[in-house]
Amino acid sequence: MLAILTTHPIQYQVPLWQALARDGRVPFEVWYLTHHAVRQSHDSEFKKSFAWDLDLLHGYPHRSLRVPDGATPTTFARCRITEPLVPLLRDRGVRAVWIQGWQVAAYWQMAWAARRASCQLWLRGESNDLAPTIRWKEPIKRLLLGRLFSRVDAFLCIGTANRRFYRRYGVPESRLYSAPYAVDNERFVAQAAALRPQRPRLRRDLGIPDDAFCILFCGKFIPKKHPMELVRAAQLLRVSHPHVKIHLLFVGSGELGDSLRTACAVAFDADTNANLVAVANNVERIGGPPASFAGFLNQTEISNAYLAADCLVLPSDYGETWGLVVNEALASGLPCIVSDRCGSAGDLGTLRGNRVVSFNNPHELGNAVLSLTVDRVPPPLPPGFSATVDSVMRLYQSAHAS
């Protein structure tokens, strides 16, 4: 059996577990450490409590491991396993263990237990080689990761920058396997098809004029994602191309919410249930670009934003190790503009119809938006789960044979 250890049911990961179960070639269980966001949980970056509105616990085998009370996915030391692992691995007949990185103590525990139980160890992390190295940290990082990587039999690579990261730390190509980061393409394609006839109504409900080019930001309003870059680019476009009608759509919440609202002429704000189109149209008096704030949208609602918008922008810094919102937007038929510091830039930003722009360059971002207003090409579907399922099958056959 394959044991997949992960911190909690994640809306992006669960469809992969369900795809593995449907494929049926590899016996497996997902082992959870917490049930964050399945039950009502507080997210400090969203600054709200919520539970995902999808059933994240059906369609695949799973169990929960014992951890200390109060463990969360963001606490390294507290998110640890408090039951004996080697007997568990042997009792369950585990031949390979898959861990999701090294950000919690439980992953390190499992890496050491797998060796003692004679199990293969697979790793699928998000780190990439885009950020500059910090000289004093590099020797420590090489020492710690070197110890972990020496125990890993197979690295499941989510993209090109992730693969380069492992190569930089001396991992040979023979231990690298393709496992592209993906979302449930089928669900987003189906939701988009169902909503497309309703696009005019969706835009009206959000205060987006029919003749405006709508730029979407979707995610947490936090510093590493730099949502204010959209405002800066839109302000420049208003001056340089006043005939181009730009409207911003912000979906999410977080600490920068008040600053964004202050910088914009707010046409709609779901958090105050206000439709302020008349105010937003008077942009000369207010000064900022017109914008709508849709609030936090759960998984069954998010396609409303993708269908209402004309493009998605992800202007994040190096802290954005991938950016699965880009996968969602592409699966919904929406072209994307991605900062060159995002982990997905080299894989998804270069797909037909998309753009990669320099980080913190509102002029370049504005020009990319302008190019999409005159040359919007429907993007291709991003990679799905099939490559990962196939890699898992081949790796498991190898582990079983050994």
N, C-alpha and C positions, 0 to 999 in steps of 0.2 A: 504494500500500500504506500501511497504518497501522502505525507502529512504536510499541509500548507499552514504555516503559522503567520497570523496577522493580528494587528492590534484590535480591530473591531470591524463590524460589517460596514464596508465603504461602498457608496453607491456606484463608483466606477469599477470596483473589483468584482462585486457580486455577479454581474452578467458574465464575466469570464468563468467564474466557478460554475455557473449554470450551463455555459457552453461546454465546459469539460464534462459535466454530468451527462448532457445530451449526447456528446460524442461517445462516451461509454468505453473507450479503449483503456483508460487508466483508472484503477480503483484509487480513490482518494477521500480524505476528510479535510475540511478547513477547521483549524483550531483557533478559537478566538480568545483574546485576553480580556476584553471589555465589550460592553454592548452600547458604547457611546453612539448617540444619534439614532439608534433604533428605538430606545426609550427617550423620552423628552430629556435633552441634555443642553447645557449652556455652552455656547461657543464664544470665547472671549473676543475673538477678532470680528465676528459678525455682530457682537454685542447683543445677542438674543438667545433665547432657548428655543429649540425646535427638535422635531424628529422627522427624518425623511419620510415622504408619503408613498414610498414604494415598499413592497414586502421584500425585505432583504434577507429573510431567513428561510426561504422555500426554494425547492428545485435543486438542491445539492446537499450532501451529507456534511454535518458540522457538529462541533461540540465546544464547550467552554472549558478552559483550564483555570485552575485556582490561582488567584492573584490577591495581593493585599486589598483590604477595603479602601475605597477611594482612589484606586489606580485609574489613571487616564492615559490616553495615547500620547500626551505631550509631556509626561513626567518620566524621564529616563530611569531613575533608580526605583521608583515605586511601581512601575509597570514591569514587574518581574514575576516569574512563576514560582509558586510555593509548594508544588508537589514534585515527587521524584520523577525525573524525565526518562532516564535510561530504562527503568522497568516499564514505563508507559510505551516507549518506542518498541520495546521487544514484545510486550503483550499484544500490541496492535499489529504486529507484523510489518512495521514500517521499514521500507527499503530506501526511501529518499525523503529528505525534509527540505521544504522550500521556505525560506525566510524572506521578508520584504525590506531588508536593509539592516541598519545597525543603530537606529535611533532610540531604541529602548533596550533595557537590560535583558529582557526575555529573549531577544534575538541572539545575543551573545551566549546566554545560557544554553539555548538550543544548539548553537554551533558546536559547543564543546560536548554536549550530550550526544549529538549525532556521531561524532568520532568514536566515543566510548561504546556506542551501540552498533558500530559498524554500518552506519547508514551513510549514503551519499548526502552531501549538502549542496543545495542550489540557492542562489541569491538573486533577487531581482530588486535593485535599488533605483533611486532617482538621480543620484549625483551625476554631474557632468564636468567637463573640463573648461567651461567658458569663463568662470571667474578667475581673476589673477590669484596666484598663490600668495599667502602671507608667509614671509620667509621664516619667522620664528616658529610658526605652527607646522610647517611642512615636515620637519624631521619627526615630530611627535605623531603626526597623522600617518606618515609612512610606517612608523613602528607599529602603531595600533592596527591600521588597516592591513598591513603586511601579515600580522599574526592571524587576523580573520581570514583574509583572502587565501592564505596557505591551506586553510581547511576546506575551501569551497571547491567542489568538483565541477560545477557548471554555473556560469553567469548568464542570466537571462537579460539581454540588452533591450532597453525600451526605445533606443534611438541612436543616432550617429554620435552625438556628443557624449552620451552615456557610455557607448562602446569605447570611445577615445579615452575616457576617464580610466577605465579598467586597464587599457593598454599602457597608459602613463604610469600605472602602478605595477607594471611588469607582468600582467596577466597575459598568457599566450593566447593567440587567436584560436587555438584548438579548444579552449575552454569557454569561448564566447558563442552564445546562441541567440537567434533572433526571437524577440518577444515584444513586438511594437506596442507602445501604449495605445490604448483604444477605449472607446465607449461603446455602448449598445447601439451600433449604427442602425439596426433594424427598427428599434423603437423611435429614434429621432426621425428617420425617414418617414415612418408611418404617421407620426404626430405632425410633421410638416405637411404631408400630403392632405391630411384631414383639415388642417387650419388654413391652408393657402387661399381657399375661396373667401375666408373671413378676414384677410389682411386689411382691407379698408376699414372694417369695424375695429379691429385691434388697434390700428393707428389712431383712429378717432378717440377711442377709449383712453388712450395714453396722451392725448393732446398733441399728436404729431400731425402737422399739416400734410395734405395729400401730395403737395409739390415739393416737399423737403426731402433732402438726402439724409437719412437717419443713421447716425454712428452709434453703435452699441458698446458699452462697457458692462461686463458681467462678472461679478466676483465680489470679494471683500474690499471695502473701502479702507485699505491699509497702505502704509507708506511703500512697501516693496512693489505694489502693483501700479503706483503712480497714475491714478485716474485723473489727476489734474492736468496731465499732458493733453488729454482730449480737449479740455477747456482752452488751453493755450493755443493748440493747433486751430481750433474753431475760431478763436479771436483773430488769429492771423489771416485766416481765410476770409473773414468778414471784411477785413481791410483790403486785402489784395484781390479778392474776387467777390465783390459785393453782390453780383448777380447770382451766385451759387447759394442756394438756401440750405443751410446746414441745421440739423436738429440733433441734439445729443439725447441718448437714452441710457440712464444708469439703472442697473439692476443689481441689488444687493444692499448691504448696510455695513457700517463700521465707523471707526473713529474719525474718518475724513468726511463724513456725510455733511456736517454743518458747513465746512469750508467749501465743499462743492456747491451746495445750495446757494451760499452767499455769492459765489463767483458766477452764477448763472441766472438767467431769466427763467424762473421755474414755471413751466406750462402745466405740469401735473405732478402731484406728490401723493403717492399712495399712503404714506405714513401719516398724512394729515387729511387724507380723503378730499383733496382740493384739486379742482380743475381750473387752472389759472391761465387759460389760453389768451384772454384779453390782455392780461398783464405781460405775458411773455412776448406778445406781438410788439409791445412798446419797448423794443430792445435798446433804442437810443436813450430812453430815460433810465433804464435799469443798468445798461452797460455790458452785461455778459451775454453769451450766446444762449438761445432758447434751449431748454432741456426739460426732460421728464424723468421723474424718479419713481420707478415701478415698485420699489421696496424689495424685500426678500421673496423670491419665487422658488417654490419647491420643485421637485423633479417633474411632476406631471404638469406644471404650469410654465416651465422655463421656455418651452417651444413658442409660447405666445410672443416672447421678446424676440426670438430669432426670426420669426415671420414678420414682425412689425418693422424690423431694422433693414438697412441696406448693406451694412458691413459691420464686422466686429473688429475692435481694436484691443490688443493686449500689449500695453506699453511698459511692462514690468522690467525690473532690474534682475540681477543674477539670482536673487532669491526665488525666482520662478523656475523651479527645476524642470518643469514641462509646460503645463498650461492646458489641461484637458478641456477647458472651455472652448479651445480652438477646434478640437475634435468634434464637440457637440455642434458648434456653429457650421462646420463643413458638412456634417451629416445632415444638417437642416437646409443645406443649399446656400449658405451665407459666405461670401468671400471674407478673408481675414487679413488684417495688417498686424504684424507681430514684431516686437522689438528684437533686435539681434542679441539681446542678453537672455532671452527666454530659451529654455531647453529644447522646445519644439521647433525653433526657428529653422534649423537646418533640414528638418524633415517635412514639416507641414507648411512653413512659410514660403517654401520654394515651389509648392504645387501650383499648377496652372491657375491663374486668376488671383493668386494671393500676393502679398507684398511683405518684404522684410525691410525694416527701417532702423536707422541708428538710434540707440537709446538716448533719451533726453534731447531730442532734436525736433522741436515742434514744427520747424519749417519743412523738414523732410516728411514728417508725418502728415502735415497739411497737403503737401504735393502728392503723397500716396493716396490720400482721400480724394483729392481732385482728379487723379487719374482714374479712380473707380467710378466717379460720377459720369465719365464719358466712355469708359471701357470696362464695363462690368461683365466678366466672364464667369459662367457657372463653374464652381470648383468641383473637382472630382471627390468621390467618397474617400475619406481617410482610411488607413488600414483598419481591419477588423480583428477579430480574435483568432482567425484560422491559423496564422503563422505561429502564434503562441501555443495553440492546442497541438499542432504538429510537432513543435519542438519538445513539448512536455511528453508526448507519446514516444518520440525517439529516445529521449533521455531516460524515460522510465524503462523502456525495453533494455537499454544498456545496464541500468541499475539492477534490473531483475536477472539479467544474464550473469552478472558478476556475483 
